[in-house]
Amino acid sequence: MTISSSLNAGVAGLQANATRLASISDNIANSSTYGYKRVSTEFESLVISSRGGAYSAGGVRANTQRLIDQRGPLVSTSNATDLAVRGRGFLPVTQATEVEVGNGASNMMLTTTGSFRTDSEGYLRSNSGLVLLGWPALPDGTIPSFPRDTADGLEPVQINVNQFSGEPTTSMTLGVNLPATDTDAGASGDVHNLSVEYYDNLGTSENINVTFTPTVPATGSSNEWTITMTDSATDPAGTVIGEYILTFADDRTAGGTLASVTTVSGGPYDPATGQLIVDVAGGPIEIDIGQIGESDGITQLSDAFAPVSISKDGSPVGNMTSVEVDANGYVHAYFDTGITRTIYQVPLVDLPNPNGMVALDSQTYQPSVDSGSFFLWDASDGPTGDILAFALEESSTDVAGELTAMIQTQRAYSSNAKVIQTVDEMLQETTNIKR
């Protein structure tokens, strides 16, 4: 029995070391595979209780575990949609074949890095057939609330590279200086005109035409102007969308700044913000003319009419030029008009025990009972790290360490083989007793 158990222990040792060599060879073979997580092999003894003073060898058993939570070094690339997770968390992905079938929600898998590029349908897809998942943004660029404990809200990130985009103008600022001498008695009373471009809901260029008419008194100075606004897109053309009477201060401390604004027509003036709202053909526009007593809007100084600072939001129709993912997982589309729109948000998935996940092909993993329930975090929020663009994660394999372990395994394998050889010789001697 003792000799037989020695033989069994030797065989178990060969099997265990063969398993360890298999994991080492797998690690070395994938030392250049982006996102690969090395496999660790540990041995545990099998103890069989001894009875009657005789010892029986139990042998050894090999246990393998993929160290999914172990991260490799990050390397920079030239592709904006090469993504790597810096810190804790995983990128949600799915198989491109499931997206192409389109028979329902895609099965979520997890990975720590991926080189994604747009395919013929515009999906961000890796060479291994993985499609990046994310939450779609609303037309205004905000991300609605999605459930965080399920992948139901995630969709394949699809980039329409031929997309056009235009932003309507919703606010503008008028920084204009009006000549103080035009409100003096005996002045000519000339009207000053200003045309301010804006973009309507279809990205078409329109204009708000503004006229500044001074009030010329019989004596002294009135310090008063009438501002009239018309919209080029309004039918009939020249319809007044707002008329206001501006009075300016002439004292030593606040001279040249607005003293009061009287609304004749149009939206009321808000002295707290310095804004008024007028309705153009495409909708309301907030116009900032400055607060009472402040010099950041319309002023009345000197003898020159000067539009010193005219600004507005919105943009004409433009073509998409590039797409980038920021550290918080927001996917931004850039247009040649200079505007940027948020189109998706890629969350980071975290689990209590990442090493308990089921390992699949292409460095992807699936949550399991052993890994615990997952939660979808905003990148850089909670326990998760951030997402690094223009980067990929290298293999976590340490080739030098694996080669050292290979030498140890080879020696251990040879020693177990020697045990089997010795047991064989002993059994041969036992057989020879009968002769």
C-alpha positions in Angstrom: 0.0 0.0 0.0 2.8 2.4 0.9 4.7 1.7 -2.3 1.5 2.1 -4.4 0.7 5.4 -2.7 4.2 6.6 -3.6 3.5 5.8 -7.2 0.2 7.6 -7.1 1.8 10.6 -5.5 4.5 10.7 -8.2 1.8 10.5 -10.9 -0.2 13.3 -9.2 3.0 15.4 -9.1 3.5 14.9 -12.8 -0.1 16.0 -13.5 0.2 19.0 -11.2 3.4 20.2 -12.7 2.1 19.6 -16.2 -0.8 21.8 -15.4 1.5 24.5 -14.1 3.6 24.3 -17.2 0.5 24.7 -19.3 -0.4 27.9 -17.5 3.2 29.2 -17.8 3.2 28.4 -21.6 -0.1 30.2 -21.9 1.2 33.3 -20.1 4.4 33.4 -22.2 2.4 32.9 -25.4 0.2 35.9 -24.5 3.0 38.2 -23.2 2.3 40.5 -26.1 -1.5 40.2 -26.1 -3.1 43.5 -25.0 -5.3 43.1 -22.0 -4.2 39.5 -21.2 -4.5 38.5 -17.6 -1.9 35.9 -16.4 -3.0 32.6 -14.9 -1.5 31.6 -11.6 -1.2 27.9 -10.6 -1.0 27.0 -6.9 -0.5 23.5 -5.4 -2.3 22.0 -2.5 -1.5 18.7 -0.8 -3.9 15.8 -0.5 -3.6 14.3 3.0 -4.8 10.7 3.6 -4.9 9.9 7.3 -2.5 7.1 8.5 -3.8 4.1 10.4 -1.9 1.4 12.2 1.4 3.3 11.8 1.5 3.0 8.0 1.8 6.2 6.1 0.0 6.6 2.8 1.0 9.4 0.4 -1.9 11.6 -0.6 -0.2 13.4 -3.5 -0.8 17.0 -4.8 -3.5 18.9 -6.7 -3.1 21.9 -8.9 -5.5 24.9 -8.7 -5.4 27.6 -11.4 -6.8 31.1 -11.2 -6.8 33.9 -13.7 -5.8 37.1 -12.0 -8.3 39.4 -13.6 -7.7 42.2 -11.1 -4.0 42.4 -11.9 -3.3 45.2 -14.4 -0.6 45.5 -17.0 1.3 48.6 -17.9 -0.4 51.2 -20.2 1.2 52.2 -23.5 0.2 55.2 -25.7 -1.1 54.9 -29.2 -2.2 57.3 -32.0 -5.8 56.2 -32.2 -8.3 58.3 -30.2 -10.6 55.4 -29.6 -7.9 53.1 -28.2 -9.2 52.8 -24.6 -7.7 51.5 -21.4 -9.0 51.5 -17.8 -6.6 53.2 -15.5 -7.5 51.8 -12.1 -10.4 49.7 -11.0 -13.3 48.9 -13.3 -14.1 47.3 -16.7 -15.4 48.5 -20.1 -18.7 47.0 -21.2 -18.6 45.3 -24.6 -20.6 42.9 -26.6 -20.0 40.6 -29.6 -20.5 42.2 -33.0 -22.4 39.2 -34.2 -25.1 39.9 -31.6 -25.3 43.5 -32.7 -25.6 42.4 -36.4 -28.5 40.0 -35.5 -30.3 42.7 -33.6 -32.7 40.3 -31.9 -32.8 42.2 -28.6 -30.5 43.4 -25.8 -26.9 42.4 -26.4 -25.1 40.2 -23.8 -22.7 42.4 -21.8 -19.1 41.2 -21.4 -16.3 43.1 -19.7 -12.8 44.0 -20.7 -10.1 46.4 -19.5 -8.8 47.6 -22.9 -9.7 47.6 -26.6 -8.7 49.2 -29.9 -12.0 50.4 -31.3 -12.6 51.8 -34.7 -15.8 52.5 -36.7 -17.0 49.7 -38.9 -19.2 49.9 -42.0 -22.2 50.6 -39.8 -20.5 53.1 -37.6 -20.1 50.9 -34.6 -17.0 51.3 -32.5 -15.6 47.8 -33.0 -12.3 46.0 -32.2 -10.4 43.6 -34.5 -11.6 40.7 -32.3 -15.2 41.6 -33.0 -16.1 43.4 -29.7 -18.4 46.4 -29.9 -18.2 49.1 -27.2 -21.4 49.7 -25.1 -22.6 53.0 -23.7 -25.6 55.0 -22.7 -27.0 57.3 -25.5 -27.2 61.0 -24.9 -30.3 63.1 -25.5 -30.2 65.7 -28.4 -29.0 68.4 -25.9 -26.0 66.3 -24.9 -27.2 65.3 -21.5 -27.3 61.7 -20.3 -30.6 60.6 -18.9 -30.9 58.4 -15.8 -30.4 54.7 -16.4 -30.5 51.7 -14.0 -27.0 51.0 -12.6 -27.5 47.4 -11.6 -28.4 46.1 -15.0 -27.1 46.4 -18.5 -30.6 47.0 -20.0 -29.9 50.7 -20.8 -26.6 50.1 -22.6 -26.5 50.3 -26.4 -23.8 49.7 -29.0 -21.9 52.9 -29.5 -22.6 54.0 -33.1 -20.9 56.9 -34.7 -22.4 58.5 -37.8 -19.3 59.8 -39.4 -21.4 61.5 -42.1 -23.4 63.3 -39.5 -24.2 67.0 -39.8 -24.9 69.2 -36.8 -26.0 72.8 -36.2 -26.7 74.6 -32.9 -29.4 77.2 -32.8 -28.6 80.5 -31.2 -30.3 80.9 -27.8 -28.4 83.7 -26.2 -26.3 86.7 -27.3 -24.5 89.6 -25.6 -24.5 93.2 -26.9 -21.5 95.2 -25.9 -22.0 98.5 -27.6 -20.9 102.0 -26.8 -23.4 104.8 -27.8 -22.1 108.3 -28.3 -23.1 110.6 -25.4 -22.9 113.7 -27.6 -25.8 112.4 -29.7 -28.3 113.0 -26.8 -27.2 116.7 -26.4 -29.4 119.5 -27.4 -28.8 120.5 -31.1 -27.4 117.1 -32.0 -28.3 115.7 -35.5 -30.3 112.7 -34.0 -28.8 110.2 -36.5 -29.9 106.6 -36.0 -27.2 104.0 -35.5 -27.7 100.6 -37.0 -26.3 97.2 -36.0 -27.0 93.8 -37.5 -26.3 90.7 -35.4 -26.2 87.3 -37.0 -27.8 84.3 -35.4 -28.5 80.7 -36.4 -32.1 79.3 -36.5 -33.2 75.8 -35.7 -32.1 74.5 -39.1 -28.6 76.1 -38.9 -29.6 78.8 -41.3 -28.0 82.3 -40.9 -30.5 85.0 -40.0 -30.1 88.5 -38.5 -31.5 90.6 -35.7 -31.4 94.2 -36.9 -31.0 96.7 -34.1 -31.5 100.5 -34.4 -30.4 102.9 -31.7 -32.3 106.2 -31.9 -31.2 109.1 -29.6 -33.6 111.4 -27.9 -32.5 114.9 -28.6 -33.8 117.4 -26.1 -34.5 121.1 -26.5 -31.9 121.9 -23.9 -29.2 120.0 -22.0 -28.7 116.3 -22.4 -31.4 113.6 -22.3 -29.0 110.6 -22.0 -31.8 108.5 -23.5 -32.0 106.1 -26.4 -34.7 104.0 -28.0 -33.5 100.5 -29.1 -35.6 98.8 -31.7 -35.1 95.2 -32.8 -36.4 93.4 -35.9 -35.9 89.9 -37.2 -35.0 89.1 -40.8 -36.8 85.7 -40.6 -40.1 87.1 -39.3 -42.9 87.4 -41.8 -43.6 90.1 -42.7 -40.0 91.3 -42.7 -39.2 94.3 -40.5 -41.7 93.3 -37.8 -40.6 94.7 -34.4 -39.7 91.9 -31.9 -38.6 94.3 -29.1 -38.5 98.0 -28.3 -36.9 99.5 -25.2 -36.0 102.9 -23.8 -32.5 103.1 -22.3 -31.6 105.8 -19.9 -28.0 106.3 -18.9 -26.5 107.8 -15.7 -24.3 110.9 -15.9 -23.1 111.1 -12.3 -19.4 110.8 -11.3 -19.6 107.2 -10.0 -21.8 105.5 -12.6 -21.5 107.9 -15.6 -22.1 106.1 -18.9 -23.8 103.0 -17.5 -27.4 102.0 -17.6 -29.7 103.8 -15.2 -33.0 102.3 -16.2 -34.6 100.2 -19.0 -38.2 100.7 -19.9 -39.9 98.0 -22.0 -42.2 99.2 -24.8 -42.6 95.8 -26.4 -41.0 92.4 -26.3 -39.9 90.5 -23.2 -39.3 92.4 -20.0 -35.8 93.5 -18.9 -34.4 91.7 -15.8 -32.2 94.1 -13.9 -30.8 91.2 -11.8 -29.2 89.5 -14.9 -29.1 92.4 -17.4 -31.0 90.2 -19.9 -34.2 90.6 -22.0 -35.9 87.9 -24.1 -37.1 88.5 -27.6 -39.0 86.0 -29.8 -37.5 85.4 -33.3 -39.0 83.1 -35.9 -37.3 80.0 -34.4 -38.0 80.7 -30.8 -36.8 82.9 -27.9 -33.3 84.4 -27.6 -31.9 85.9 -24.4 -30.0 89.1 -25.1 -27.7 90.5 -22.5 -27.4 94.3 -22.6 -25.8 94.7 -19.2 -26.9 95.3 -15.6 -27.9 98.6 -14.1 -24.7 100.5 -13.0 -22.4 98.1 -14.8 -20.2 98.7 -17.8 -20.3 95.2 -19.2 -23.1 95.7 -21.7 -24.4 98.8 -23.5 -22.8 102.0 -22.4 -23.0 105.7 -23.3 -19.5 107.4 -23.4 -17.6 109.8 -25.5 -18.7 110.6 -29.1 -18.2 107.3 -30.9 -20.6 104.5 -31.8 -18.6 101.3 -31.2 -19.9 97.7 -31.2 -17.0 96.6 -28.9 -18.2 93.1 -27.9 -20.8 91.1 -29.7 -21.0 87.4 -28.9 -23.5 84.6 -29.3 -23.9 80.9 -29.0 -25.0 78.5 -31.7 -23.3 77.5 -34.9 -24.1 76.8 -38.6 -24.3 73.2 -40.0 -21.0 71.4 -39.8 -19.4 68.0 -40.6 -18.2 65.6 -38.0 -14.4 65.4 -38.0 -13.4 63.2 -35.1 -14.6 61.3 -32.0 -12.9 61.1 -28.6 -13.6 59.6 -25.2 -12.7 61.6 -22.1 -11.6 60.4 -18.7 -15.1 60.3 -17.4 -16.3 58.1 -20.3 -18.2 60.7 -22.3 -18.0 60.2 -26.0 -17.6 63.6 -27.7 -18.2 64.3 -31.4 -16.2 67.2 -32.9 -17.4 69.2 -35.9 -15.5 71.4 -38.3 -17.5 74.4 -37.1 -15.8 74.2 -33.7 -18.7 72.8 -31.7 -18.6 69.6 -29.7 -21.5 67.3 -28.8 -21.7 64.6 -26.3 -23.3 61.5 -27.9 -22.7 58.6 -25.4 -21.4 57.9 -22.0 -19.4 54.7 -21.4 -19.7 53.6 -17.8 -17.2 51.5 -15.8 -18.4 48.2 -14.4 -17.2 47.1 -11.0 -17.7 43.8 -9.1 -16.8 42.7 -5.5 -14.6 39.8 -6.8 -13.3 40.4 -10.3 -11.3 37.1 -10.2 -14.5 35.2 -9.8 -15.7 36.1 -13.3 -15.8 33.6 -16.2 -13.0 34.1 -18.6 -14.0 34.2 -22.3 -12.1 34.7 -25.6 -10.5 38.0 -26.6 -9.7 39.0 -23.0 -13.3 39.4 -22.1 -15.1 38.2 -18.9 -18.6 37.6 -17.8 -20.0 38.2 -14.3 -20.9 35.0 -12.3 -22.2 34.0 -8.9 -18.6 33.9 -7.6 -17.8 37.5 -8.8 -20.9 39.0 -7.1 -23.4 41.5 -8.5 -22.0 44.2 -10.8 -22.7 48.0 -10.7 -22.3 50.6 -13.4 -20.4 53.6 -12.2 -19.5 56.9 -13.9 -15.8 56.7 -14.7 -13.7 58.3 -11.9 -16.6 58.0 -9.5 -16.9 55.7 -6.5 -14.2 52.9 -6.5 -13.5 53.1 -10.2 -10.6 54.6 -12.0 -10.8 56.6 -15.2 -10.8 55.9 -18.9 -7.6 56.7 -20.8 -7.9 57.4 -24.6 -5.0 57.0 -27.0 -3.8 54.1 -24.8 -3.9 50.3 -24.5 -3.2 48.0 -21.6 -0.3 45.5 -22.1 -0.3 41.9 -20.9 0.2 41.4 -17.2 2.7 38.6 -17.9 6.2 39.0 -16.5 8.2 37.0 -18.9 11.3 36.8 -16.6 9.2 35.5 -13.7 7.5 33.0 -16.0 10.8 31.6 -17.3 12.0 31.3 -13.7 8.8 29.4 -12.8 9.4 27.2 -15.8 12.8 26.1 -14.6 11.3 25.3 -11.2 8.5 23.4 -12.8 10.8 21.4 -15.0 13.0 20.4 -12.0 9.9 19.4 -10.0 8.6 17.4 -12.9 11.9 15.6 -13.2 11.9 14.8 -9.5 8.4 13.3 -9.7 9.5 11.3 -12.6 12.4 10.1 -10.6 10.0 9.0 -7.8 8.0 6.9 -10.3 11.3 5.4 -11.6 12.4 4.5 -8.1 9.0 3.0 -7.2 9.2 0.9 -10.4 12.7 -0.4 -9.4 11.4 -1.2 -5.9 8.4 -3.1 -7.3 10.8 -5.0 -9.5 12.9 -6.0 -6.5 9.7 -7.2 -4.8 8.9 -9.3 -7.8 12.4 -10.8 -7.8 11.8 -12.2 -4.2 9.7 -15.0 -5.7 12.5 -16.1 -7.9 
